[in-house]
Amino acid sequence: MKTPDHAQSNKKITQKWIEEEKSVHIQFYRRQPVVFERGEGCYLYDVEGNRYLDLVAGIAVCVLGHCHPKLVEKIKSQVEKLIHTSNLYYTVPQIELAEKLREVTKMDRFFFCNSGTEAVEASLKVARKVTKRKKFVAFTGSFHGRTMGALSVTWKDIYRKPFTPLIEPVEFAEFNSVESLKRKVDGETAAVIVEPIQGEGGINPANEDFLNAIFELKDRYEYLVIFDEVQTGFGRTGEWFAKDCFDLEPDIMAMAKGMGSGFPIGGIAVKEEVAKGVEFGDHASTFGGNPLACSAALATIDVIEKEKLVNNSKKMGELLKDYLYDVFGNARGMGLMLAAECDRAFDFVKNALRNYLLVNATSEKTLRFVPPLIIEKEEIELAYETFQKVWRDTNALG
Ligand SMILES: Cc1ncc(COP(=O)(O)O)c(C=O)c1O
């Protein structure tokens, strides 16, 4: 047991780091008052030695939990062999990763980058090049990233407005409205970009009729369909990719987040016909697809397969969803990509932290749950008990 004095001095360590951060960082982030030092499985440990159950997983990133031994081992062995060469040369892990992805995505060709927003940039550029058209159709509630292209197809005005002019033309149709979609797409449309389940927008699954309509209208207008699976990919939804939940095949798929389970890597997967429409020099990345990142992604996919994490995501997702219904009276989402509506979601997040539970809110009314895919029944039950206490505390605080 810690003595009160010990606890006091540990608090000071946290405070000291927070003050230091405030003095040296550009203040883009509003962070929770905790400084993390290490992680293991579904748990994170702060600099005071406290243990937290993590239902955020680096925002749907750490699919294998923290520091999975197989991931650590693979990164360690690659780091001793080769870290970087540039894409002037061939490297084996990059080729092996594309081969493995061909199997799990059922798509044909791949390009690797370092983040979700870069994957979206690459998708947009490829769509323009292949179709020789300029216009993009995106949706209300969408989030595709912060770089200028990805930002142009992101819905929220507060993200976009300060940075105009962005790329044009972009039209926003209402998410899940076939009528609105029909009004926006035409023969000038290069691509429709959609998240099959909106993540930052608050875990909003697309309905089947709406997604089918995107593909039906594609036949008429010959645009490309881009699925942004940056958040939904790599087992998150209880299938390898959300496209598999709907049995649909986009022309381009953007990936990142779970791909390296915390090691930064992103990429796009395209159909063969799409790959034929681009050529040498159209796009590139210095760091993208480096052997270290590709090895991390290979290890991630290997563990997802060996530990049957796609299935675990579906099974544990159902259990967590039942508990969310029980506590909040509502729940939505697929696999381990879930949300619950509640009043004062930001207060809930703060109170949960005080109870050593990490959850995230996408708005004042929406709690998001995207835990590691390795999560087990015991941890979900611990989360459930903590939800009940935190919910009582949040309501009692008025
Ligand atoms: C669907 C989607 N696309 C793109 C991005 C941007 O990814 P990154 O933050 O890695 O640039 C995100 C990030 O949350 C996302 O959820």
PDBQT file of the ligand as one rigid body, heavy atoms in Angstrom, charges set to zero:
ROOT
HETATM    1  C1  LIG A 401     -11.903   7.428 -40.540  1.00  0.00    +0.000 C 
HETATM    2  C2  LIG A 401     -10.628   8.199 -40.327  1.00  0.00    +0.000 A 
HETATM    3  N1  LIG A 401      -9.924   8.610 -41.391  1.00  0.00    +0.000 NA
HETATM    4  C3  LIG A 401      -8.760   9.288 -41.246  1.00  0.00    +0.000 A 
HETATM    5  C4  LIG A 401      -8.276   9.604 -40.008  1.00  0.00    +0.000 A 
HETATM    6  C5  LIG A 401      -6.970  10.346 -39.859  1.00  0.00    +0.000 C 
HETATM    7  O1  LIG A 401      -6.006   9.480 -39.370  1.00  0.00    +0.000 OA
HETATM    8  P1  LIG A 401      -4.634  10.054 -38.733  1.00  0.00    +0.000 P 
HETATM    9  O2  LIG A 401      -4.997  10.727 -37.462  1.00  0.00    +0.000 OA
HETATM   10  O3  LIG A 401      -3.789   8.829 -38.568  1.00  0.00    +0.000 OA
HETATM   11  O4  LIG A 401      -4.062  10.988 -39.740  1.00  0.00    +0.000 OA
HETATM   12  C6  LIG A 401      -8.984   9.200 -38.869  1.00  0.00    +0.000 A 
HETATM   13  C7  LIG A 401      -8.512   9.559 -37.523  1.00  0.00    +0.000 C 
HETATM   14  O5  LIG A 401      -9.199   9.526 -36.554  1.00  0.00    +0.000 OA
HETATM   15  C8  LIG A 401     -10.201   8.481 -39.033  1.00  0.00    +0.000 A 
HETATM   16  O6  LIG A 401     -10.921   8.090 -37.981  1.00  0.00    +0.000 OA
ENDROOT
TORSDOF 0
